[in-house]
Amino acid sequence: MGRTQSESTHSAAWPHLSGEMSGRIRDFDWAATPLGPIDSWPTTLRNTVEFLLSCGFPTTLQWGRDAVLLYNDAYIPVIGTRHPAALGHSIFETFPEIRETYEPLFQRVRAGETVVLEDLPYRYVRDNHPIDTWFNLSYSPVRDVDGSVQGVLAIGVETTARVALERTQELYRTLFENIDDGCMIIEQLPRRPDGLRDYRYILTNPASTAMFGLPNLAGKSVRDTFPQEDEEWYDHYDQVIKTGQPVRFERAASSVGMVIEMFLARIGEASDKRLLVLMRNITERRRAQEALRQSEKLAAVGRLASSIAHEINNPLEAVTNLVYLARAGAVSPETASLLDQADKELRRVSLITTETLRFHRQTSQRSLTDIAQLLDSILILHESRLDQARITTERKYRPHPEILCSPNEIRQVLANLITNAIEAMANLSSPRTLSIRLHAATDPRSGKPGIILVIGDTGSGMAPMAQARAFEPFFTTKEATNSGLGLWITREILDKHQGRLRFRSRQSSAYRGTIFTLFLPADPTS
């Protein structure tokens, strides 16, 4: 391929274009490469190089069978720290990690085929780190004047950001459509003519549709859909729009007969007036909690009544014996009649106390029980309360035997201890942790196998006076919300199961909190 004298005269200054890569190509020692000295390059190669240098998209030229690499300024950010060493070397030496996938494509173009690819994935090292990238690429054969293919011209646009965005959107779309909780996006509307506030549904997921038994709510008014809802809902909506602070709350939705736990978060700025709403139907949880509370109340009343009945029995027996003796020595029919009536009433009282004791014993049947399952069921009931108080729960269950016990009574014990721990941390600003440890153990006193359960909190701790009176009935530091029977009942139940309970509590600045440790034998009857 001959060149004119004019071309030879200006070869020293070629390429003539400005830019970093024009200068690097001009100054590079091409004589040490398969391309040879730059002033000996054929016109086809020179024209193609000038084209790629003037192109605004990342462009490379891979020349010859060795795929010697030339590229423009727009390509520099694509290869990162491999610039400028990549210039003048085979692309397969510069990017050995892509050889397996790229070489077949390179050979197709060398054979004369033009290849266009959209969002082609490439994994290679950029700035010393392996990354996943995507490109829209056009590979074209570069032909000499005789029609033979001498090189491959690649023009590309990186689409990594768009592909990543689309994948993220698809991920969120999948979560949005498949999450079990109701998920909505709502938008604040201007006040209605009647002065009431209103919002409009923008997006709703299938779970929210199933929750309310309504078709797709998108575009509909919240006020029109649920006209009976309390204004307090709208207070929460407006507050989150204004402050940007997420909020979680629970409300009874009277129109649908549910108790709903809601989480609100603002989307974008306040001027966008949009909210993300997550909803969970906690009606069954609330029913279970209420049933547990009622069970706790009934259990407390039953045990208290049983204790009272037991205490009545002893003096009752003495009085009955005295009446019997008095009847034997009665001096008048009138006195004997009165004593008969007294004996009759005493027998009725005795029957009442006996039935009370019998009722208590009937609710205490024992069975093999997994303490871990009891703990988990109680924690599920307290899940919302733990979340609202921002208490972290740490559970560590090691292998442990089942316990022969009264499940309802032991549930009462565990519920008391966990409730006390939560209440001890509820109003603190410091990190709050409920720690639960369960493992097999042997009682060093009796040698009986069983379990050790440790329940600890990072609450305010107990004052020395409170520690000394902790197991007294009706003693409490929370007069408005607590009967003071919890730990008393707990110890009574554990005594009946031949268990033991101890605790330690601190209020120092270095460490504060309370730890309860209880032991239960696997079989208290053995």
C-alpha distance (Angstrom), angle and dihedral (degrees) to the residues before:
residue distance angle dihedral
M1 . . .
G2 3.82 . .
R3 3.80 123.5 .
T4 3.81 127.8 -148.6
Q5 3.81 124.3 -111.1
S6 3.80 88.6 -110.6
E7 3.79 91.0 58.1
S8 3.82 91.2 50.3
T9 3.79 91.5 50.1
H10 3.81 93.0 57.4
S11 3.84 98.8 35.5
A12 3.78 93.5 99.4
A13 3.79 91.2 63.6
W14 3.79 95.9 42.8
P15 2.98 130.6 152.9
H16 3.79 91.8 46.5
L17 3.80 97.1 -168.0
S18 3.79 123.5 104.5
G19 3.79 122.8 -120.9
E20 3.79 137.2 85.9
M21 3.80 97.9 -81.9
S22 3.81 93.3 46.9
G23 3.79 88.3 58.4
R24 3.80 94.0 43.9
I25 3.81 92.5 50.4
R26 3.80 90.0 47.2
D27 3.84 92.6 51.2
F28 3.81 98.7 38.5
D29 3.84 120.0 112.6
W30 3.78 97.0 -119.3
A31 3.78 92.4 167.3
A32 3.82 87.8 78.4
T33 3.84 91.4 58.0
P34 3.81 133.5 71.0
L35 3.84 87.4 -102.7
G36 3.81 92.1 66.9
P37 3.83 127.1 -150.5
I38 3.79 114.0 -13.9
D39 3.83 93.8 -122.5
S40 3.81 88.8 59.9
W41 3.78 95.9 55.3
P42 3.81 116.4 122.6
T43 3.78 119.8 -112.1
T44 3.81 92.5 -109.9
L45 3.79 91.5 58.4
R46 3.81 93.3 45.1
N47 3.80 93.1 48.7
T48 3.80 92.0 48.5
V49 3.82 91.8 49.2
E50 3.82 90.4 51.7
F51 3.81 89.1 50.5
L52 3.80 94.7 51.6
L53 3.81 92.3 45.9
S54 3.81 90.3 55.0
C55 3.81 94.7 45.1
G56 3.80 116.7 106.0
F57 3.82 95.0 -150.5
P58 3.81 124.4 74.4
T59 3.81 102.6 -83.4
T60 3.79 134.2 177.2
L61 3.79 135.0 -174.2
Q62 3.78 117.5 -152.4
W63 3.79 106.0 -165.6
G64 3.76 128.6 -159.4
R65 3.77 130.7 -12.5
D66 3.79 89.0 -55.9
A67 3.83 91.0 58.5
V68 3.80 93.1 -131.7
L69 3.80 106.0 -162.4
L70 3.80 127.8 -124.4
Y71 3.82 121.6 165.8
N72 3.79 143.7 170.9
D73 3.80 134.9 -115.3
A74 3.83 92.7 -93.1
Y75 3.81 89.5 60.5
I76 3.82 94.4 57.3
P77 3.85 96.3 84.1
V78 3.80 89.7 48.4
I79 3.80 94.0 62.5
G80 3.80 97.7 33.9
T81 3.81 113.5 -176.3
R82 3.81 93.0 10.9
H83 3.76 87.1 76.4
P84 3.01 126.5 125.1
A85 3.83 95.9 10.1
A86 3.82 90.8 65.7
L87 3.83 92.8 67.4
G88 3.79 113.7 104.2
H89 3.80 95.6 8.1
S90 3.77 130.8 104.8
I91 3.79 112.0 -87.2
F92 3.81 87.8 -131.1
E93 3.80 90.7 58.0
T94 3.79 92.0 46.8
F95 3.81 94.6 45.8
P96 3.82 106.5 25.8
E97 3.83 90.5 160.3
I98 3.83 92.2 67.4
R99 3.79 97.6 46.2
E100 3.79 96.1 97.1
T101 3.80 93.7 54.0
Y102 3.80 100.9 31.5
E103 3.82 104.3 42.2
P104 3.86 95.1 70.1
L105 3.80 88.9 51.7
F106 3.82 91.1 47.4
Q107 3.81 90.5 53.4
R108 3.81 91.3 50.2
V109 3.80 90.8 55.9
R110 3.82 90.8 44.0
A111 3.78 85.8 56.3
G112 3.82 89.2 58.6
E113 3.83 103.2 -93.5
T114 3.80 123.3 133.9
V115 3.81 111.1 -140.7
V116 3.81 125.4 -163.4
L117 3.80 119.0 -173.1
E118 3.79 130.8 -178.1
D119 3.80 123.6 -150.2
L120 3.78 92.0 -7.4
P121 3.83 109.6 -175.6
Y122 3.78 117.9 -129.9
R123 3.77 125.9 179.8
Y124 3.77 112.2 -163.2
V125 3.79 142.0 135.7
R126 3.81 115.8 -84.0
D127 3.81 120.7 175.5
N128 3.81 89.7 -5.9
H129 3.81 93.4 -56.5
P130 3.81 129.1 99.9
I131 3.79 110.2 -118.7
D132 3.78 137.9 177.2
T133 3.80 113.7 -126.1
W134 3.79 137.8 173.6
F135 3.82 128.4 -149.2
N136 3.79 141.7 -177.0
L137 3.80 101.6 -136.6
S138 3.78 139.4 -176.4
Y139 3.80 117.6 -164.2
S140 3.83 115.4 -167.0
P141 3.79 130.8 179.6
V142 3.82 115.3 -119.0
R143 3.81 108.7 -142.5
D144 3.80 129.1 -159.4
V145 3.82 121.2 -135.1
D146 3.79 89.9 -87.9
G147 3.83 91.2 56.3
S148 3.78 96.7 -108.2
V149 3.81 117.5 137.1
Q150 3.79 110.6 -114.6
G151 3.78 102.5 166.9
V152 3.80 149.3 0.2
L153 3.82 120.9 -112.8
A154 3.82 112.7 -156.6
I155 3.79 121.2 -169.0
G156 3.78 115.3 -177.1
V157 3.76 144.8 172.8
E158 3.80 118.1 -157.4
T159 3.81 110.8 -126.5
T160 3.80 97.3 178.1
A161 3.81 94.1 117.1
R162 3.80 92.9 50.4
V163 3.80 94.2 44.5
A164 3.81 90.9 47.7
L165 3.80 89.9 49.8
E166 3.80 91.9 49.0
R167 3.80 91.5 48.6
T168 3.80 91.1 48.4
Q169 3.80 89.8 49.2
E170 3.79 90.0 49.6
L171 3.80 90.3 49.4
Y172 3.79 91.8 51.3
R173 3.79 90.8 43.9
T174 3.81 89.9 53.4
L175 3.80 91.3 48.6
F176 3.80 91.4 45.4
E177 3.78 93.6 51.5
N178 3.81 98.1 41.0
I179 3.79 105.3 36.0
D180 3.80 112.4 114.9
D181 3.79 92.9 -134.8
G182 3.77 122.6 79.4
C183 3.80 109.9 -100.1
M184 3.79 125.2 -169.1
I185 3.77 142.1 164.1
I186 3.79 113.7 -145.9
E187 3.79 132.1 -176.2
Q188 3.79 128.8 -146.3
L189 3.80 114.8 -116.5
P190 3.81 130.2 -159.2
R191 3.79 114.2 -90.3
R192 3.78 114.2 -79.5
P193 3.82 122.5 -112.9
D194 3.82 87.9 -99.5
G195 3.81 89.6 56.8
L196 3.79 95.5 -110.7
R197 3.79 122.4 135.6
D198 3.78 119.9 -116.2
Y199 3.78 143.6 -178.5
R200 3.78 133.2 -162.6
Y201 3.81 128.7 -136.0
I202 3.82 112.1 -118.2
L203 3.83 100.3 172.7
T204 3.79 132.7 4.2
N205 3.79 128.3 -176.8
P206 3.83 126.3 -137.0
A207 3.82 92.1 -102.9
S208 3.80 91.7 60.1
T209 3.79 90.2 48.0
A210 3.81 90.0 51.9
M211 3.80 92.0 44.4
F212 3.79 94.2 58.2
G213 3.79 98.1 28.4
L214 3.80 90.3 -127.0
P215 3.81 131.3 127.5
N216 3.79 121.0 -110.9
L217 3.79 106.6 -44.0
A218 3.83 96.9 -162.1
G219 3.78 110.7 136.9
K220 3.80 95.0 12.4
S221 3.79 127.4 120.1
V222 3.80 117.5 -104.0
R223 3.80 89.9 -147.1
D224 3.80 93.4 51.7
T225 3.81 92.8 45.0
F226 3.82 94.8 49.5
P227 3.82 106.4 19.7
Q228 3.82 94.4 163.9
E229 3.79 97.8 58.0
D230 3.79 118.5 120.0
E231 3.82 121.3 -100.7
E232 3.82 87.9 -122.8
W233 3.80 88.8 78.1
Y234 3.79 89.4 60.1
D235 3.81 90.3 46.9
H236 3.81 88.6 60.7
Y237 3.81 92.3 45.4
D238 3.80 93.1 51.2
Q239 3.80 93.5 44.9
V240 3.81 93.6 53.9
I241 3.82 91.1 46.5
K242 3.81 89.4 51.9
T243 3.82 101.4 42.4
G244 3.79 103.4 26.0
Q245 3.81 89.1 -136.0
P246 3.84 113.5 135.2
V247 3.78 116.7 -125.6
R248 3.81 136.7 -164.5
F249 3.77 123.0 -158.4
E250 3.80 143.3 153.8
R251 3.77 126.4 -128.9
A252 3.78 138.1 170.5
A253 3.80 108.9 -116.8
S254 3.79 99.5 -150.6
S255 3.79 94.8 -175.6
V256 3.80 92.2 62.2
G257 3.81 99.0 27.3
M258 3.80 95.3 -119.5
V259 3.77 140.7 122.1
I260 3.80 105.7 -133.2
E261 3.79 129.4 -164.1
M262 3.80 109.4 -151.1
F263 3.79 134.7 -166.7
L264 3.79 119.3 -165.6
A265 3.81 128.4 -167.6
R266 3.77 129.6 170.8
I267 3.80 118.1 -117.9
G268 3.80 112.8 -141.8
E269 3.79 120.4 -32.6
A270 3.80 129.4 -16.4
S271 3.80 89.0 -103.8
D272 3.82 89.6 61.9
K273 3.82 88.7 62.7
R274 3.81 94.3 -156.1
L275 3.78 131.5 134.6
L276 3.78 136.1 -164.9
V277 3.80 108.3 -138.2
L278 3.81 122.3 -164.9
M279 3.80 116.5 -172.8
R280 3.77 132.8 -171.9
N281 3.78 126.3 -173.4
I282 3.82 103.9 -130.4
T283 3.78 96.7 168.0
E284 3.81 93.5 116.3
R285 3.79 91.4 45.5
R286 3.79 90.7 52.8
R287 3.80 90.6 48.1
A288 3.79 90.1 50.6
Q289 3.80 91.2 48.4
E290 3.77 91.3 48.8
A291 3.81 90.0 48.2
L292 3.80 89.1 50.6
R293 3.80 91.2 49.5
Q294 3.77 91.2 49.2
S295 3.80 89.8 46.8
E296 3.80 89.6 51.2
K297 3.79 91.2 49.9
L298 3.80 92.4 47.6
A299 3.78 91.3 46.2
A300 3.80 91.3 50.6
V301 3.79 92.0 47.8
G302 3.81 91.5 45.5
R303 3.79 93.8 50.8
L304 3.77 92.5 44.1
A305 3.81 90.3 49.6
S306 3.79 89.8 47.2
S307 3.80 91.2 51.4
I308 3.78 91.3 48.2
A309 3.82 91.4 47.6
H310 3.79 90.0 50.3
E311 3.80 90.8 51.3
I312 3.81 91.4 47.4
N313 3.81 93.5 51.9
N314 3.80 96.5 69.8
P315 3.82 98.8 52.5
L316 3.81 89.1 36.4
E317 3.79 90.5 59.6
A318 3.80 90.9 48.5
V319 3.80 92.9 50.4
T320 3.81 90.9 47.4
N321 3.79 90.4 53.7
L322 3.80 91.1 49.3
V323 3.79 91.3 50.9
Y324 3.80 89.1 50.5
L325 3.80 91.4 52.8
A326 3.79 91.4 45.4
R327 3.80 91.8 51.6
A328 3.79 90.2 53.6
G329 3.79 91.3 56.0
A330 3.80 99.4 38.1
V331 3.83 111.4 144.5
S332 3.79 98.3 -163.3
P333 3.82 137.8 35.3
E334 3.80 89.8 -122.8
T335 3.81 92.2 56.3
A336 3.81 91.4 45.4
S337 3.81 90.1 51.8
L338 3.79 92.0 51.3
L339 3.80 91.1 48.8
D340 3.81 90.4 49.6
Q341 3.79 89.5 53.2
A342 3.80 90.7 48.2
D343 3.81 90.7 50.0
K344 3.78 90.5 50.6
E345 3.82 92.6 52.2
L346 3.80 91.4 45.9
R347 3.78 90.3 53.2
R348 3.80 89.3 51.4
V349 3.81 90.8 51.9
S350 3.80 89.4 47.6
L351 3.80 90.3 52.7
I352 3.81 90.8 51.1
T353 3.81 93.0 51.3
T354 3.82 91.3 45.7
E355 3.82 91.6 51.7
T356 3.79 90.6 46.9
L357 3.80 91.1 53.8
R358 3.82 91.6 44.0
F359 3.82 90.9 51.5
H360 3.79 91.1 52.3
R361 3.79 92.0 49.8
Q362 3.82 92.0 49.6
T363 3.83 91.5 59.3
S364 3.79 93.0 53.3
Q365 3.81 103.3 70.6
R366 3.79 112.4 148.1
S367 3.79 131.4 -134.9
L368 3.81 138.5 163.4
T369 3.80 106.2 -78.2
D370 3.80 134.9 -175.2
I371 3.81 105.9 -135.3
A372 3.83 90.9 -158.5
Q373 3.80 90.5 60.9
L374 3.80 91.0 50.0
L375 3.81 90.1 50.2
D376 3.80 92.9 49.4
S377 3.81 92.5 49.2
I378 3.80 91.0 52.0
L379 3.81 93.1 46.3
I380 3.80 90.2 51.5
L381 3.79 89.3 56.2
H382 3.80 90.0 50.0
E383 3.82 94.7 43.0
S384 3.79 96.2 105.9
R385 3.79 92.7 44.6
L386 3.80 90.8 50.8
D387 3.81 91.1 49.5
Q388 3.79 93.8 48.6
A389 3.81 91.3 49.6
R390 3.84 89.7 45.7
I391 3.77 91.2 -125.7
T392 3.80 117.0 162.5
T393 3.80 114.2 -141.6
E394 3.80 118.3 -147.4
R395 3.80 114.4 -168.5
K396 3.78 125.1 -176.0
Y397 3.78 116.0 175.5
R398 3.78 116.1 -178.1
P399 3.81 123.3 -172.7
H400 3.79 109.4 -63.5
P401 3.81 138.3 164.8
E402 3.78 126.4 -109.2
I403 3.79 114.1 -100.6
L404 3.80 126.6 -130.3
C405 3.78 100.7 -133.3
S406 3.77 147.0 117.3
P407 3.84 101.2 -79.5
N408 3.80 94.1 -155.9
E409 3.77 92.8 52.0
I410 3.79 95.0 46.2
R411 3.81 88.9 46.2
Q412 3.80 86.3 56.2
V413 3.82 90.2 52.2
L414 3.79 93.6 50.0
A415 3.80 93.1 43.8
N416 3.81 90.5 52.7
L417 3.80 93.8 50.6
I418 3.80 94.8 44.9
T419 3.81 92.9 45.6
N420 3.81 90.9 50.5
A421 3.82 90.4 50.7
I422 3.81 92.7 50.5
E423 3.80 92.9 47.6
A424 3.80 90.7 49.2
M425 3.83 90.2 58.7
A426 3.80 101.3 33.6
N427 3.82 98.7 99.1
L428 3.80 100.4 35.9
S429 3.80 125.6 110.7
S430 3.82 95.0 -158.8
P431 3.85 121.7 90.0
R432 3.80 109.8 -66.6
T433 3.79 122.6 -150.1
L434 3.79 131.5 175.6
S435 3.80 107.0 -159.2
I436 3.81 121.5 -164.6
R437 3.82 123.2 -177.2
L438 3.80 124.6 179.6
H439 3.82 128.2 179.2
A440 3.78 143.6 143.7
A441 3.80 116.6 -85.4
T442 3.81 144.2 166.3
D443 3.78 121.8 -128.3
P444 3.84 106.0 -118.8
R445 3.80 90.2 -152.2
S446 3.79 100.7 51.2
G447 3.80 101.5 15.9
K448 3.82 89.4 -128.8
P449 3.81 117.6 147.8
G450 3.77 117.4 -126.0
I451 3.79 142.1 115.0
I452 3.79 138.2 -61.3
L453 3.80 117.2 -145.5
V454 3.80 120.6 -169.8
I455 3.82 120.1 -169.1
G456 3.80 115.5 -177.0
D457 3.78 136.1 174.9
T458 3.78 136.5 -169.7
G459 3.80 92.4 -137.4
S460 3.79 130.6 130.9
G461 3.80 94.2 -73.6
M462 3.81 128.6 -131.2
A463 3.77 125.5 -75.4
P464 3.83 116.0 -122.8
M465 3.81 91.5 -106.8
A466 3.81 91.0 52.0
Q467 3.81 91.2 48.8
A468 3.80 91.3 52.5
R469 3.82 92.7 51.6
A470 3.83 99.1 33.7
F471 3.82 94.9 115.3
E472 3.77 97.2 43.2
P473 3.83 114.5 114.3
F474 3.80 114.2 -107.6
F475 3.80 93.3 8.8
T476 3.80 110.4 132.9
T477 3.80 140.3 152.1
K478 3.83 90.0 -152.4
E479 3.79 102.9 64.4
A480 3.80 95.7 170.2
T481 3.79 98.1 50.7
N482 3.79 108.5 23.7
S483 3.81 135.6 64.3
G484 3.80 94.1 -154.7
L485 3.80 91.9 -127.3
G486 3.81 99.9 102.4
L487 3.82 102.3 91.5
W488 3.79 92.1 34.1
I489 3.83 90.5 56.4
T490 3.82 89.8 42.4
R491 3.79 93.4 56.9
E492 3.81 91.5 44.1
I493 3.81 90.9 54.9
L494 3.80 92.7 46.0
D495 3.79 91.7 49.0
K496 3.80 88.8 54.3
H497 3.82 88.9 51.9
Q498 3.82 92.0 46.2
G499 3.78 88.4 -114.8
R500 3.78 129.7 140.6
L501 3.80 132.2 -138.5
R502 3.78 128.4 -165.9
F503 3.77 133.8 164.0
R504 3.76 143.5 -171.7
S505 3.79 127.2 -157.7
R506 3.81 136.2 -175.7
Q507 3.77 136.3 -170.1
S508 3.82 99.7 -173.6
S509 3.80 123.2 130.3
A510 3.81 91.3 -116.8
Y511 3.80 94.7 52.7
R512 3.75 133.9 3.2
G513 3.75 131.8 174.2
T514 3.79 143.3 78.5
I515 3.81 132.1 -93.6
F516 3.81 122.8 -163.9
T517 3.81 118.3 -164.4
L518 3.79 120.5 -169.7
F519 3.78 132.6 -179.9
L520 3.80 123.5 -154.8
P521 3.82 122.4 -175.1
A522 3.78 115.9 -128.9
D523 3.82 89.7 -128.0
P524 3.81 115.7 15.1
T525 3.82 90.2 -173.9
S526 3.82 95.3 60.5
